[in-house]
Amino acid sequence: MNTKRKVIKIILYVLLICLSVIMLIPFYWMVISSLKLNKDVFSIPMRWWPETIHSENYKVIWEKLPLVTFFKNTAKLTVITTIVQLCTSCFAAYGFTKCKFVGRDTIFLLYVTTIAVPWQVYMVPQFILVSKMGLNDTHIGLILMQAFSAFGVFLMRQFYISIPDELCEAARIDGLNEFGIFCKIVFPLGKPAMATLTIFTFTNVWNDFMGPLIYLKTKELKTVQLGIRMFISQYGADYAWIMAASVCSLVPIVIVFLSCQKFFVEGVAASGIKG
Amino acid sequence: MSNGKTSFLTSEQKRKIRNNITGYAFILPNLIGYTIFVFIPVIFSFVLSVMSWDGSKRPMQFVGLANFVEIFGDKVFRGTLSHTITYALMTVLPTLVLALLLAVLLNNKLKGVAIFRTAFYFPYIASIVAVGAVWNMLFQPDYGPVNEILKWIGIDNPPRWVVDKNWAMVAVSIVSIWKYMGYYMIVYLAALQGISNSLYEAASIDGANGWQKLWHITVPMLTPTTFFVMIMLTIQCFKVFDLVYIMTGGGPGNATKTLVNYIYEKAFTSWEFGPASAGAIVLFAIVLVITLIQFSGEKKWFKDL
């Protein structure tokens, strides 16, 4: 029995290791190719490690691409969108759970219905609207269009529901007003859900491609994803450079991912439960 | 509380008014933004779908269902529908099965499980631009690693992937499966944790082996999750844009052009907002039908539970 269990364990490990290697090979190939000469990327026979390391590729793309500007733009969009979304979602969730007012349930029902409408359905009229406001090709336009989400309100509301009303009632008797109750009690308690929402919005905005593709035309305003895409279409055959640029675009998200992994995983579980 | 001597409102009415004001104060920041940037555009997309407009100063014109007649008469549009459906058919089931298998493997109490979980989940958080670039090179038909490996295992004429109109969508689909299965694996893992251990213990006492437990306990217990994952995946497939845009640009020819690619091109390269919105309404109708199926399914599962 014991040896049988050991054998199963070993088989499991071998299987898991093989599978993870297969999953990660594209990233490995990306990194080694970024350290080769352009002409050596597709050498035959295939080489799984570079003979000499050409790290100067990274210097080249740093000179050819305004990467710093792209990173700054992306960081700005990501941070502002995330903050606006967090604040407005928490406020609204408090209103929907802890306050009683006329039309509350009707309004919330409207939110829930639109959660199922894909962005792609209304992206065209949304673009027209933002353009009419004169915000086409600006960061503000892009921030505003994705900062207000029903998903955020929904997620926070689910969490706030689990906070007992007696807690708020007790604070009310102690003389705190609604804003005080929100700031001092509900908001701090909602931190786990906020972490989930932060990670969710952060990755979405950082990796977003279609939004910036539609809204941003000026080179100086473009995001990392858009910039890398522009670089790929310009230097289509300079494979090593393209791979170096791709590696650069992945570094920040990898760092964030590895340092807050727990929240990523919990976030998926939380958004999965909504179904 | 005041005794209401000078006021013509009772304190009860006053309290109600105050409650309304506070309630609205809390939801208003989100509600205003959401109304302007989501509610109004959603309604407007229905209006646009029956209008003819190019976005210029010229006023829009009501054309009835002409836009729908136009797009359904368009070979390209009908093509995008069939490509999108093909893509969904090729992607949904493999992603679901692989995600479930990975989750079952990872649900064992092994040391280092977190590392494997990270490895499987990683493609999901990597940006589509970088991922698309690397896969395009891996799929390079003449010297790419994928075809080198296929030749090495004895396939003399490996597919030409993204440059072959019959294989391009398969390539996109493979990348999609690779990228998204880690996400659904986590969804499954969460569900697996919810299955009570006593079921497995009872089965062990009855002499069930590992496969039997998987097939007769795990899979049936996961049915609601599987249903949910299938719905989510299908909707996601119908919304596909980035991966196709980056890997094939809709080509070769129009072989991989999907519904959202069509909407995008109609709206933002030829500025025909009418047909673009009609396409968007078709997407909406498809997603609506899938969502309604989800609702009826959920009712069924929750009644059963």
Chai-1 contact restraints between the chains, C-beta under 6 A:
chainA,res_idxA,chainB,res_idxB,connection_type,confidence,min_distance_angstrom,max_distance_angstrom,comment,restraint_id
A,L16,B,F116,contact,1.0,0.0,6.0,A-B,restraint_1
A,S20,B,F116,contact,1.0,0.0,6.0,A-B,restraint_2
A,S20,B,A119,contact,1.0,0.0,6.0,A-B,restraint_3
A,M23,B,A119,contact,1.0,0.0,6.0,A-B,restraint_4
A,M23,B,F120,contact,1.0,0.0,6.0,A-B,restraint_5
A,L24,B,A119,contact,1.0,0.0,6.0,A-B,restraint_6
A,P26,B,V134,contact,1.0,0.0,6.0,A-B,restraint_7
A,M30,B,V134,contact,1.0,0.0,6.0,A-B,restraint_8
A,F42,B,Y143,contact,1.0,0.0,6.0,A-B,restraint_9
A,I44,B,Y143,contact,1.0,0.0,6.0,A-B,restraint_10
A,M46,B,P145,contact,1.0,0.0,6.0,A-B,restraint_11
A,M46,B,E148,contact,1.0,0.0,6.0,A-B,restraint_12
A,T88,B,P29,contact,1.0,0.0,6.0,A-B,restraint_13
A,T88,B,N30,contact,1.0,0.0,6.0,A-B,restraint_14
A,F91,B,F26,contact,1.0,0.0,6.0,A-B,restraint_15
A,F91,B,P29,contact,1.0,0.0,6.0,A-B,restraint_16
A,A92,B,I27,contact,1.0,0.0,6.0,A-B,restraint_17
A,A92,B,N30,contact,1.0,0.0,6.0,A-B,restraint_18
A,Y94,B,F26,contact,1.0,0.0,6.0,A-B,restraint_19
A,G95,B,G23,contact,1.0,0.0,6.0,A-B,restraint_20
A,G95,B,F26,contact,1.0,0.0,6.0,A-B,restraint_21
A,G95,B,I27,contact,1.0,0.0,6.0,A-B,restraint_22
A,C99,B,T22,contact,1.0,0.0,6.0,A-B,restraint_23
A,C99,B,G23,contact,1.0,0.0,6.0,A-B,restraint_24
A,K100,B,N19,contact,1.0,0.0,6.0,A-B,restraint_25
A,F101,B,N19,contact,1.0,0.0,6.0,A-B,restraint_26
A,F101,B,N20,contact,1.0,0.0,6.0,A-B,restraint_27
A,F101,B,G23,contact,1.0,0.0,6.0,A-B,restraint_28
A,V102,B,N20,contact,1.0,0.0,6.0,A-B,restraint_29
A,T114,B,V38,contact,1.0,0.0,6.0,A-B,restraint_30
A,A116,B,T291,contact,1.0,0.0,6.0,A-B,restraint_31
A,V117,B,V42,contact,1.0,0.0,6.0,A-B,restraint_32
A,P118,B,K239,contact,1.0,0.0,6.0,A-B,restraint_33
A,P118,B,V287,contact,1.0,0.0,6.0,A-B,restraint_34
A,Q120,B,K239,contact,1.0,0.0,6.0,A-B,restraint_35
A,Q120,B,V260,contact,1.0,0.0,6.0,A-B,restraint_36
A,V121,B,S45,contact,1.0,0.0,6.0,A-B,restraint_37
A,V121,B,A280,contact,1.0,0.0,6.0,A-B,restraint_38
A,V121,B,L283,contact,1.0,0.0,6.0,A-B,restraint_39
A,V121,B,F284,contact,1.0,0.0,6.0,A-B,restraint_40
A,Y122,B,P41,contact,1.0,0.0,6.0,A-B,restraint_41
A,Y122,B,V42,contact,1.0,0.0,6.0,A-B,restraint_42
A,Y122,B,S45,contact,1.0,0.0,6.0,A-B,restraint_43
A,V124,B,A267,contact,1.0,0.0,6.0,A-B,restraint_44
A,V124,B,A276,contact,1.0,0.0,6.0,A-B,restraint_45
A,V124,B,S277,contact,1.0,0.0,6.0,A-B,restraint_46
A,P125,B,P41,contact,1.0,0.0,6.0,A-B,restraint_47
A,P125,B,F44,contact,1.0,0.0,6.0,A-B,restraint_48
A,P125,B,S45,contact,1.0,0.0,6.0,A-B,restraint_49
A,P125,B,L48,contact,1.0,0.0,6.0,A-B,restraint_50
A,Q126,B,P41,contact,1.0,0.0,6.0,A-B,restraint_51
A,L129,B,P41,contact,1.0,0.0,6.0,A-B,restraint_52
A,L144,B,F37,contact,1.0,0.0,6.0,A-B,restraint_53
A,M145,B,F37,contact,1.0,0.0,6.0,A-B,restraint_54
A,F148,B,N30,contact,1.0,0.0,6.0,A-B,restraint_55
A,F148,B,G33,contact,1.0,0.0,6.0,A-B,restraint_56
A,F148,B,Y34,contact,1.0,0.0,6.0,A-B,restraint_57
A,F148,B,F37,contact,1.0,0.0,6.0,A-B,restraint_58
A,E178,B,T22,contact,1.0,0.0,6.0,A-B,restraint_59
A,T203,B,I125,contact,1.0,0.0,6.0,A-B,restraint_60
A,N207,B,S127,contact,1.0,0.0,6.0,A-B,restraint_61
A,F209,B,I128,contact,1.0,0.0,6.0,A-B,restraint_62
A,F209,B,V129,contact,1.0,0.0,6.0,A-B,restraint_63
A,F209,B,D242,contact,1.0,0.0,6.0,A-B,restraint_64
A,M210,B,F241,contact,1.0,0.0,6.0,A-B,restraint_65
A,M210,B,D242,contact,1.0,0.0,6.0,A-B,restraint_66
A,Q225,B,S127,contact,1.0,0.0,6.0,A-B,restraint_67
A,Q225,B,V129,contact,1.0,0.0,6.0,A-B,restraint_68
A,I228,B,V129,contact,1.0,0.0,6.0,A-B,restraint_69
A,R229,B,V129,contact,1.0,0.0,6.0,A-B,restraint_70
A,I232,B,A133,contact,1.0,0.0,6.0,A-B,restraint_71
A,I242,B,A133,contact,1.0,0.0,6.0,A-B,restraint_72
A,S246,B,A130,contact,1.0,0.0,6.0,A-B,restraint_73
A,S246,B,A133,contact,1.0,0.0,6.0,A-B,restraint_74
A,S249,B,A130,contact,1.0,0.0,6.0,A-B,restraint_75
A,L250,B,A126,contact,1.0,0.0,6.0,A-B,restraint_76
A,L250,B,A130,contact,1.0,0.0,6.0,A-B,restraint_77
A,I253,B,I125,contact,1.0,0.0,6.0,A-B,restraint_78
A,F257,B,I125,contact,1.0,0.0,6.0,A-B,restraint_79
A,V265,B,I186,contact,1.0,0.0,6.0,A-B,restraint_80
A,V268,B,I186,contact,1.0,0.0,6.0,A-B,restraint_81
A,A269,B,A190,contact,1.0,0.0,6.0,A-B,restraint_82
A,G272,B,V187,contact,1.0,0.0,6.0,A-B,restraint_83
A,G272,B,A190,contact,1.0,0.0,6.0,A-B,restraint_84
A,G275,B,F228,contact,1.0,0.0,6.0,A-B,restraint_85
